Amino acid sequence: MSPYIVDPWAWQESWDRQQEAYLPDREHRFTAMLDTVDAVLDGRPPRVLDLAGGTGSISLRTLARFPAAEPTLVDLDPALLAIAAASLAGRATIVTADLGTPEWRSTLPHQEYDAVLTATALHWLPADRLGQLYAELRDVLRPGGVFVNADHMPDDTLPELTKRLMDRARDRRNARYAAGSTLSWSDWWERAGADPALAPLVAQRHEIYPTGHSPEWNPPVSWHLAALTAAGFSEVGTVWRGGPDAVVAAVR
Ligand SMILES: C[S@@+](CC[C@H](N)C(=O)[O-])C[C@H]1O[C@@H](n2cnc3c(N)ncnc32)[C@H](O)[C@@H]1O
């Protein structure tokens, strides 16, 4: 039985603020992502795979923009998935699966998707696994469908400037924590762990992710474009850039 979360929107709001401390232009990259979906629509409501979707940020924005869309959200974190399930309330299929192994595909409710969307997540996977996953994602897309990945993807022609941009961003983030305008990643998890409905799920999560955070492997955008080309996509490129972050798209 799903846990009773008193107000899932309160958790959505605090998750958004916590993520925006890392990504002040987070909504811009979601808009670029959904503009890209819009560009490949074929007249039917889009089937969208929200990969490593967490609390459902992408599924919720997809439904706001395309109300008849059919999102499938895949993630491994029981606490974030419980918040997603309570917020999406039956408007998305929610799947628990580990993207670290190819078996995740067998959990999907559909054979083919119009779009696979992911944000701030695939840097949790090691390089060799991410290359394999890109090939698996090509296979779950219909011909003409699109994969879009928003993440920290520095421009490798600007190594020194990128370090300075990241230093400034870290200083601004720390200033926001100091002023109490948002929760840090660890404080957010501490709050979730103190909530009676989420506490047992947060305890499970700590077993799934013993270090509590991602390995933070962040190759430059050129690595992603080369890996997507090697995975067999027909067109690959950058649809949005903001400082050291980018949104890359790949068309099957
Ligand atoms: C920073 S969150 C981003 C969530 C969401 N895309 C967003 O933008 O709010 C990263 C997500 O990746 C998920 N994730 C990391 N490794 C995973 C794996 N091996 N399988 C499934 N999900 C994974 C985490 O559980 C988490 O929900």
The ligand as an SDF file (V2000), in Angstrom:
LIG
                    3D

 27 29  0  0  0  0  0  0  0  0999 V2000
   19.0370   14.5980   -8.8270 C   0  0  0  0  0  0  0  0  0  0  0  0
   17.7590   13.4270   -9.1040 S   0  0  0  0  0  0  0  0  0  0  0  0
   16.9240   14.1280  -10.5190 C   0  0  0  0  0  0  0  0  0  0  0  0
   15.4820   13.7190  -10.5910 C   0  0  0  0  0  0  0  0  0  0  0  0
   14.6400   14.4560  -11.6530 C   0  0  0  0  0  0  0  0  0  0  0  0
   15.0560   14.0990  -12.9880 N   0  0  0  0  0  0  0  0  0  0  0  0
   14.6870   15.9520  -11.4630 C   0  0  0  0  0  0  0  0  0  0  0  0
   15.2160   16.6440  -12.3450 O   0  0  0  0  0  0  0  0  0  0  0  0
   14.1910   16.4270  -10.4390 O   0  0  0  0  0  0  0  0  0  0  0  0
   18.5910   11.9980   -9.7810 C   0  0  0  0  0  0  0  0  0  0  0  0
   17.6910   10.7690   -9.8840 C   0  0  0  0  0  0  0  0  0  0  0  0
   18.3870    9.6930  -10.5200 O   0  0  0  0  0  0  0  0  0  0  0  0
   17.9470    8.4980   -9.9130 C   0  0  0  0  0  0  0  0  0  0  0  0
   18.8960    7.4060  -10.1920 N   0  0  0  0  0  0  0  0  0  0  0  0
   20.2190    7.4070   -9.9470 C   0  0  0  0  0  0  0  0  0  0  0  0
   20.7660    6.2200  -10.2710 N   0  0  0  0  0  0  0  0  0  0  0  0
   19.7520    5.4430  -10.7380 C   0  0  0  0  0  0  0  0  0  0  0  0
   19.6730    4.1010  -11.2130 C   0  0  0  0  0  0  0  0  0  0  0  0
   20.7740    3.3300  -11.2780 N   0  0  0  0  0  0  0  0  0  0  0  0
   18.4800    3.6320  -11.6000 N   0  0  0  0  0  0  0  0  0  0  0  0
   17.3540    4.4180  -11.5300 C   0  0  0  0  0  0  0  0  0  0  0  0
   17.3740    5.7010  -11.0940 N   0  0  0  0  0  0  0  0  0  0  0  0
   18.5590    6.1990  -10.6860 C   0  0  0  0  0  0  0  0  0  0  0  0
   17.8680    8.8730   -8.4480 C   0  0  0  0  0  0  0  0  0  0  0  0
   17.1020    7.9540   -7.6920 O   0  0  0  0  0  0  0  0  0  0  0  0
   17.2380   10.2500   -8.5260 C   0  0  0  0  0  0  0  0  0  0  0  0
   15.8460   10.1990   -8.5140 O   0  0  0  0  0  0  0  0  0  0  0  0
  1  2  1  0
  2  3  1  0
  2 10  1  0
  3  4  1  0
  4  5  1  0
  5  6  1  0
  5  7  1  0
  7  8  2  0
  7  9  1  0
 10 11  1  0
 11 12  1  0
 11 26  1  0
 12 13  1  0
 13 14  1  0
 13 24  1  0
 14 15  1  0
 14 23  1  0
 15 16  2  0
 16 17  1  0
 17 18  1  0
 17 23  2  0
 18 19  1  0
 18 20  2  0
 20 21  1  0
 21 22  2  0
 22 23  1  0
 24 25  1  0
 24 26  1  0
 26 27  1  0
M  CHG  2   2   1   9  -1
M  END
$$$$
